[in-house]
């Protein structure tokens, strides 16, 4: 996998888990439903573990209090 990532211009230490987490987070931020994400990622439709794969993002930029 390292060769593929290097040829894509990505640096750092990446593993399959990194890609799975990135997929889940990016899909959720793009507005896809958790059911669609779960089915594509191999989680059960009502998986509670899927939520642990969703990165919260920048706490300053994604703060729910902003704009109140």
HUBELFEN-V808776 format. One record per backbone hydrogen bond with DSSP energy under -0.5 kcal/mol. CO is the residue of the C=O (numbers start at 1). NH is the residue of the N-H. If there is no record, write none. Layout:
[[CO NH] [CO NH]]
//
This chain:
[[1 5] [2 6] [3 7] [4 8] [5 10] [6 9] [12 14] [15 18] [15 19] [16 20] [17 21] [18 22] [19 23] [20 24] [21 25] [22 26] [23 27] [24 28] [25 29] [26 30] [27 32] [28 31] [33 37] [34 38] [35 39] [36 40] [37 41] [38 42] [38 43] [44 47] [48 51] [49 52] [49 53] [50 53] [51 54] [53 55] [57 59] [58 62] [60 63] [63 66] [65 68]]
//
